[in-house]
Amino acid sequence: MDNLFIAFPLYVLSGALLVFFSIKCGDYVDLLDKKTNMSGAFIGGVILAAVTSLPELVTSISSIYVVDNPELIMGNVLGSNIFNLCIFGGTTALSVKAFANAKVGKAHLATIICTIVADILMLATLIIGYQNTRIPVIHINAASLVILVIYFVSLRFLSNDDCENDEEDTCALTVKQIVIRFILMSLGLVAMSIVVTYFTDIIAEKLNLGASLAGAIFLGVVTSLPELTSSIALVRKRNFNAMIGNVVGSNMFNFTIFSIADFIAGTTPVYKVADEAAPKNMIYFGILSTVLVAASILLQSKFKNKNPQHKGKLVIYVLLGLGVVASYLTAMIL
């Protein structure tokens, strides 16, 4: 299929289906939070984050085996991560009063620190050169191994979070029924992820876009739609704990995509990019956005029991949220 006027509408359609499946996943995760003893931070940061990050994982693997363009992975993951942080900034700025009173677990801060470390590892790999950081014989980049360790460390913090959801459960579905529906929606996400990768490669070729830029714009954004729509669904239910877990947990999971892709790619380097300027900018602004998100969570924890609806405090949340959005827009412009 070489016609751009056919490929682009089909790309939009597959993205719309991603949105539908992700909204349903967000709904079922909120129900699991209410019906089980698992914390919202763990459910959002591990279960929902892994599912809503399936598009990034599948599209990245497809970049290697379906369209033979592994450079898409770098833009896809980094673009998705900074967009995910933008989701936090936008939703907290628009729902600032609800965010000020929300129950938010401190375990998210540990995950945020882990993502900053992963960002630094990615940046170091680009600066030093992927050829100089690959482990001989096994052909795996050193950053890939360290990122996997960091991911499992972050899971430990989330599993120890004790922030509970006090919302009343009014759903008639059983836990088993919810899990089955959740799995079906997840499979739909996987199927549409493969389709999106295929059409992204066509669009990038027809528009003469670089692989990293195309990955950041067409893959990074559309594969983050599950995080966006499921996060909005959780915010509407005032479950900010699961929403934040979804955003920061997805970012940490996305970094492991590099590790997974590196393991299955063999001698094909997944850290190689033709132009390093775009991924470096995304890392710089990704770290800035992450710091702003951490500041917002820290202040929310500090202010929650001390007149949380004070106008000055609400303004701070809004400014921090808008700062994250501005960081994303600046990264894309540059």
HUKA-V390585 format. One record per residue. N is the residue number from 1. RES is the residue in one letter. PSI is psi in radians with two decimals (none if undefined). Layout:
n=N res=RES psi=PSI
n=N res=RES psi=PSI
//
This chain:
n=1 res=M psi=1.82
n=2 res=D psi=0.02
n=3 res=N psi=2.04
n=4 res=L psi=-0.59
n=5 res=F psi=-0.25
n=6 res=I psi=-0.72
n=7 res=A psi=-0.71
n=8 res=F psi=-0.80
n=9 res=P psi=-0.64
n=10 res=L psi=-0.57
n=11 res=Y psi=-0.78
n=12 res=V psi=-0.72
n=13 res=L psi=-0.78
n=14 res=S psi=-0.60
n=15 res=G psi=-0.65
n=16 res=A psi=-0.68
n=17 res=L psi=-0.60
n=18 res=L psi=-0.73
n=19 res=V psi=-0.81
n=20 res=F psi=-0.87
n=21 res=F psi=-0.64
n=22 res=S psi=-0.61
n=23 res=I psi=-0.77
n=24 res=K psi=-0.67
n=25 res=C psi=-0.74
n=26 res=G psi=-0.71
n=27 res=D psi=-0.78
n=28 res=Y psi=-0.56
n=29 res=V psi=-0.71
n=30 res=D psi=-0.67
n=31 res=L psi=-0.69
n=32 res=L psi=-0.64
n=33 res=D psi=-0.65
n=34 res=K psi=-0.55
n=35 res=K psi=-0.21
n=36 res=T psi=3.03
n=37 res=N psi=0.01
n=38 res=M psi=2.51
n=39 res=S psi=2.71
n=40 res=G psi=-0.59
n=41 res=A psi=-0.73
n=42 res=F psi=-0.79
n=43 res=I psi=-0.81
n=44 res=G psi=-0.71
n=45 res=G psi=-0.34
n=46 res=V psi=-1.06
n=47 res=I psi=-1.01
n=48 res=L psi=-0.70
n=49 res=A psi=-0.73
n=50 res=A psi=-0.70
n=51 res=V psi=-0.82
n=52 res=T psi=-0.26
n=53 res=S psi=-0.04
n=54 res=L psi=-0.69
n=55 res=P psi=-0.75
n=56 res=E psi=-0.72
n=57 res=L psi=-0.87
n=58 res=V psi=-0.72
n=59 res=T psi=-0.60
n=60 res=S psi=-0.75
n=61 res=I psi=-0.67
n=62 res=S psi=-0.54
n=63 res=S psi=-0.51
n=64 res=I psi=-0.84
n=65 res=Y psi=-0.44
n=66 res=V psi=-0.88
n=67 res=V psi=-0.02
n=68 res=D psi=0.87
n=69 res=N psi=1.29
n=70 res=P psi=-0.29
n=71 res=E psi=-0.35
n=72 res=L psi=-0.45
n=73 res=I psi=-0.79
n=74 res=M psi=-0.91
n=75 res=G psi=-0.64
n=76 res=N psi=-0.90
n=77 res=V psi=-0.88
n=78 res=L psi=-0.69
n=79 res=G psi=-0.70
n=80 res=S psi=-0.74
n=81 res=N psi=-0.80
n=82 res=I psi=-0.53
n=83 res=F psi=-0.69
n=84 res=N psi=-0.72
n=85 res=L psi=-0.59
n=86 res=C psi=-0.58
n=87 res=I psi=-0.81
n=88 res=F psi=-0.84
n=89 res=G psi=-0.79
n=90 res=G psi=-0.79
n=91 res=T psi=-0.66
n=92 res=T psi=-0.59
n=93 res=A psi=-0.66
n=94 res=L psi=-0.44
n=95 res=S psi=0.79
n=96 res=V psi=-0.67
n=97 res=K psi=-0.73
n=98 res=A psi=-0.67
n=99 res=F psi=-0.67
n=100 res=A psi=-0.55
n=101 res=N psi=-0.02
n=102 res=A psi=2.70
n=103 res=K psi=2.04
n=104 res=V psi=2.16
n=105 res=G psi=2.51
n=106 res=K psi=-0.18
n=107 res=A psi=-0.40
n=108 res=H psi=-0.55
n=109 res=L psi=-0.62
n=110 res=A psi=-0.73
n=111 res=T psi=-0.69
n=112 res=I psi=-0.75
n=113 res=I psi=-0.71
n=114 res=C psi=-0.69
n=115 res=T psi=-0.60
n=116 res=I psi=-0.74
n=117 res=V psi=-0.74
n=118 res=A psi=-0.69
n=119 res=D psi=-0.78
n=120 res=I psi=-0.67
n=121 res=L psi=-0.74
n=122 res=M psi=-0.77
n=123 res=L psi=-0.75
n=124 res=A psi=-0.67
n=125 res=T psi=-0.70
n=126 res=L psi=-0.69
n=127 res=I psi=-0.81
n=128 res=I psi=-0.60
n=129 res=G psi=2.25
n=130 res=Y psi=-0.49
n=131 res=Q psi=-0.56
n=132 res=N psi=-0.13
n=133 res=T psi=0.09
n=134 res=R psi=2.45
n=135 res=I psi=2.17
n=136 res=P psi=2.78
n=137 res=V psi=-1.02
n=138 res=I psi=-0.24
n=139 res=H psi=0.72
n=140 res=I psi=2.40
n=141 res=N psi=2.47
n=142 res=A psi=-0.64
n=143 res=A psi=-0.61
n=144 res=S psi=-0.73
n=145 res=L psi=-0.76
n=146 res=V psi=-0.69
n=147 res=I psi=-0.67
n=148 res=L psi=-0.74
n=149 res=V psi=-0.78
n=150 res=I psi=-0.69
n=151 res=Y psi=-0.81
n=152 res=F psi=-0.51
n=153 res=V psi=-0.74
n=154 res=S psi=-0.60
n=155 res=L psi=-0.63
n=156 res=R psi=-0.71
n=157 res=F psi=-0.74
n=158 res=L psi=-0.63
n=159 res=S psi=-0.35
n=160 res=N psi=0.02
n=161 res=D psi=2.39
n=162 res=D psi=0.33
n=163 res=C psi=2.06
n=164 res=E psi=2.72
n=165 res=N psi=2.13
n=166 res=D psi=0.04
n=167 res=E psi=2.50
n=168 res=E psi=2.44
n=169 res=D psi=2.03
n=170 res=T psi=0.16
n=171 res=C psi=2.41
n=172 res=A psi=-0.22
n=173 res=L psi=2.53
n=174 res=T psi=2.90
n=175 res=V psi=-0.71
n=176 res=K psi=-0.78
n=177 res=Q psi=-0.69
n=178 res=I psi=-0.77
n=179 res=V psi=-0.74
n=180 res=I psi=-0.80
n=181 res=R psi=-0.66
n=182 res=F psi=-0.75
n=183 res=I psi=-0.72
n=184 res=L psi=-0.74
n=185 res=M psi=-0.60
n=186 res=S psi=-0.70
n=187 res=L psi=-0.63
n=188 res=G psi=-0.67
n=189 res=L psi=-0.72
n=190 res=V psi=-0.81
n=191 res=A psi=-0.79
n=192 res=M psi=-0.45
n=193 res=S psi=-0.73
n=194 res=I psi=-0.72
n=195 res=V psi=-0.75
n=196 res=V psi=-0.72
n=197 res=T psi=-0.75
n=198 res=Y psi=-0.82
n=199 res=F psi=-0.51
n=200 res=T psi=-0.74
n=201 res=D psi=-0.68
n=202 res=I psi=-0.81
n=203 res=I psi=-0.76
n=204 res=A psi=-0.71
n=205 res=E psi=-0.74
n=206 res=K psi=-0.55
n=207 res=L psi=0.02
n=208 res=N psi=0.75
n=209 res=L psi=2.59
n=210 res=G psi=2.68
n=211 res=A psi=-0.74
n=212 res=S psi=-0.72
n=213 res=L psi=-0.76
n=214 res=A psi=-0.68
n=215 res=G psi=-0.70
n=216 res=A psi=-0.71
n=217 res=I psi=-1.02
n=218 res=F psi=-0.56
n=219 res=L psi=-0.81
n=220 res=G psi=-0.70
n=221 res=V psi=-0.88
n=222 res=V psi=-0.58
n=223 res=T psi=-0.17
n=224 res=S psi=-0.08
n=225 res=L psi=-0.65
n=226 res=P psi=-0.76
n=227 res=E psi=-0.72
n=228 res=L psi=-0.96
n=229 res=T psi=-0.67
n=230 res=S psi=-0.60
n=231 res=S psi=-0.73
n=232 res=I psi=-0.72
n=233 res=A psi=-0.68
n=234 res=L psi=-0.66
n=235 res=V psi=-0.69
n=236 res=R psi=-0.48
n=237 res=K psi=0.09
n=238 res=R psi=0.50
n=239 res=N psi=1.27
n=240 res=F psi=-0.50
n=241 res=N psi=-0.81
n=242 res=A psi=-0.61
n=243 res=M psi=-0.82
n=244 res=I psi=-0.70
n=245 res=G psi=-0.68
n=246 res=N psi=-0.79
n=247 res=V psi=-0.98
n=248 res=V psi=-0.56
n=249 res=G psi=-0.66
n=250 res=S psi=-0.70
n=251 res=N psi=-0.73
n=252 res=M psi=-0.71
n=253 res=F psi=-0.68
n=254 res=N psi=-0.65
n=255 res=F psi=-0.58
n=256 res=T psi=-0.28
n=257 res=I psi=-0.67
n=258 res=F psi=-0.76
n=259 res=S psi=-0.83
n=260 res=I psi=-0.81
n=261 res=A psi=-0.66
n=262 res=D psi=-0.68
n=263 res=F psi=-0.69
n=264 res=I psi=-0.21
n=265 res=A psi=-0.25
n=266 res=G psi=-2.17
n=267 res=T psi=-0.09
n=268 res=T psi=2.07
n=269 res=P psi=2.15
n=270 res=V psi=-0.19
n=271 res=Y psi=0.05
n=272 res=K psi=2.27
n=273 res=V psi=2.56
n=274 res=A psi=-0.65
n=275 res=D psi=2.00
n=276 res=E psi=-0.19
n=277 res=A psi=-0.82
n=278 res=A psi=-0.89
n=279 res=P psi=-0.61
n=280 res=K psi=-0.74
n=281 res=N psi=-0.71
n=282 res=M psi=-0.61
n=283 res=I psi=-0.80
n=284 res=Y psi=-0.88
n=285 res=F psi=-0.42
n=286 res=G psi=-0.72
n=287 res=I psi=-0.75
n=288 res=L psi=-0.81
n=289 res=S psi=-0.71
n=290 res=T psi=-0.71
n=291 res=V psi=-0.70
n=292 res=L psi=-0.69
n=293 res=V psi=-0.77
n=294 res=A psi=-0.72
n=295 res=A psi=-0.70
n=296 res=S psi=-0.75
n=297 res=I psi=-0.71
n=298 res=L psi=-0.79
n=299 res=L psi=-0.65
n=300 res=Q psi=-0.71
n=301 res=S psi=-0.64
n=302 res=K psi=-0.69
n=303 res=F psi=-0.26
n=304 res=K psi=-0.66
n=305 res=N psi=0.15
n=306 res=K psi=1.38
n=307 res=N psi=1.11
n=308 res=P psi=-0.38
n=309 res=Q psi=0.17
n=310 res=H psi=2.34
n=311 res=K psi=-0.67
n=312 res=G psi=-0.69
n=313 res=K psi=-0.68
n=314 res=L psi=-0.67
n=315 res=V psi=-0.68
n=316 res=I psi=-0.77
n=317 res=Y psi=-0.76
n=318 res=V psi=-0.78
n=319 res=L psi=-0.72
n=320 res=L psi=-0.75
n=321 res=G psi=-0.79
n=322 res=L psi=-0.54
n=323 res=G psi=-0.68
n=324 res=V psi=-0.77
n=325 res=V psi=-0.78
n=326 res=A psi=-0.62
n=327 res=S psi=-0.75
n=328 res=Y psi=-0.82
n=329 res=L psi=-0.70
n=330 res=T psi=-0.73
n=331 res=A psi=-0.71
n=332 res=M psi=-0.64
n=333 res=I psi=-0.75
n=334 res=L psi=none
//
